[in-house]
Amino acid sequence: MATGPDTAEAAAGTAAPDDDALMARYQSGDAAAFDLLYDRYRGPVWRFFLRQLPRPEAEECHQEVWLKLIGGRARYQPQGGFRAYLFTIAHHVLTDRHRRTMKHAAADPDADAADLADGGPDPEAAAAAADDAARLHRHLAALPIAQREALLLKEGAGLSLAEIAGITDTSIEGVKSRLRYAMKKLREAMTAPARTEP
């Protein structure tokens, strides 16, 4: 996840303002500060939804998170936890979506592999990475919702166990258990021989 300086700041040799500083600027009316936050987190938030929902629903949820952040910016308290705050919003949006649909949401099997993996300049390596990403995506979609979300918050968003526990309203031990089961299932699925069509 890009939490460091953006390209313009890096090129200029200036340090990027931290997330809390950007939110404070945004709360004071600096729209450019919001743009920097959006640039930092749009990819991780987008992948969080895309790995759990069909693309049209992922797009709606992604947009809803940013609208909620905009609408609730005055309530944000700068305590060094913007990333956790943002993914708490994402968790609530996802939970509301699941409640509304009242069914287990499956990830989009036709999601662009480029959205899920970073392909290198080598076309063969990029194709292999895309295939691996699509396979991983299918196995992620098969995980129970709580396990999948914990794994994506840990590995995709880089949140700590304590932050995930706070977001999902569970204990740290509960988060550890979800991660352990999710990783075990994914390892088994990814190492199993691929089934071939008859």
N, C-alpha and C positions, 0 to 999 in steps of 0.2 A: 504494500500500500504506500502511496506517495504521501508521506507526512513531512518530508523535508522541504527544502526550498523549491519553489517552482522554477521553471526554466528561465524566466526573465530575471528572477532574483539571483539565481545561481550564476547566470551570465554576467550580471552586474557586480557579483562578488559581495552581495549584501546578505545578511542573515534573514531568513524568513521569519515573520512574526508567528508566535505560537497561536494555537487555536483560540485560546481564551482572549488574547489580545485582539484577534480578528473579530470575535463575537462582540467584544466591547465596542470596537469601531463600528460594527454593523448596527448595534443597538443605538449608536449615536447618529445613524443615518448614512454611513459610508457603504454604499452599494458595492464598491470595488472589493471591500473586505469579504462580503458574501461570495463574490465571484471566486476569490482565492479559496475559501472553504469548500465551495462547490467543486472546484477543480481538484482539490485534494481528495475528496471523499466520494465523488460521483461514481467512480469505478467500483470501489469496494461495496458501496450500497447497492449499486445496480447488480453486481454479481451475487450478492446476498439474496436478492429476490429471484434473479434468473435461475439460480440453482435450485429453487424451491417451487417455482410457479411457471405456468405457461407464459410465453413472452408477452401477450397482451396484458395479462394480470400483473406481471412483473413491471411493465411500463407504468401501469396505473399506480401501483404501490410505490415505485421509485419517485414518481411525481408527488404522491401524497406526502411522503416523508419530507421533501423539501418545502412543500406548502405548509406543513405543520411547523417546521423549523422557522419559517418566515413569520407565520401567524403567532408563534409563541416566543419570539425572540426577546421580548421584554421580560419574560419570566426566567430566562437563563441566568444562572449564578456562576460566575467564573471560579471554578475550583480545580482546574487542571484536568477535567474529565469530559471534554467535549466529545471525543470519539465514543465513549460509553453513553453519553447523553444522546448522541445521534442514533446509535444502534438500539438504544432503548425505544426511541421513536419508531425505528424500523421494526423492532420486535412487536410493538403494539399494533402497528399497521398490519403486519403479517398475521398476528393472532386474530384481529378483527376480520381479516379476509377469510381465515379458516372458519371462524364462527358464522360468517355470512353464508359461506358455501356449504357448511356442515358436511364436508367430505375431506378426505385426505388429498391435499393438493399435490399433483405430480408435476415434476419439472418438464419443460418443453423438450421432447426428444429431438426436435429439429432446431434447437438453439444453435446459433452460429458458434462453431468451435473457436473462432477467433475471439469471441467474447469471453471464452472460458480458459484459454491458454495463450501464452505468449509464444507465437511461432517465430522461429529464427529465420535468418536469411536463406538457409539451405532448404529448398522446396521439399526434399524427401524428409528431412528432419521435421519441417513444419507440418507435413502431412501426418507423420507418425505421432507428433505431439498432439495434433488435432484429433486423431483417432483415440489416443489415450485419454484426452480430455473428454471426448464424447462418451467413452466407456465409463470413466469416473463419474461423469454427470448422471448417467443412467443408474449407477449403483448408489450415488448420493440420493437420488429421487426415491429409491426403494427403502431408504432408512426411515425409521419412525421419525415423526416431525421433531420431537424434542431432541433426539440424538443428532439429527441433521443440523438443526439450528445451533446447538452447542458447538458442533464441529466447525460450522461456518463462521461463527463468532470468534472462535479461537484461532483457526488457521487462516480464514479469509480476512477477518477484520483485525486480528492481532490483539484481541482483548484478553485480559488476565482472567484467571478462574474466578476471582472475587468480583470482577466487573460482570462476567457472564452470570454468576449467581444472582447479583443484584438485578440485572436485566430480566432474567427468566424467573425471578422470585423462587429460587431454590437454594439449597445449601451448596457449599463448595464441594462437599463429598458427593452430592447429587450430580453436580456438573462433571466431576471426575468420572463417576460411574457412566454417565451418558457418553463422555468422550471415549472411555475405554471400550464400551460396547460398539460404538460407531466405528472406531478404528479397527477393531477385531473383524467386524462384518465387512468393512471395505477391504482389508488385507485379504481376507478369504475370497471375496468376490474378484479382486483384481489379480490374484495369483491362480485362480481356477482357470483351466483351459477354456478358451473361447469356444462357444458352441457354433458349429457350422450348419448352414442351412442344407437340407437334403437335396 
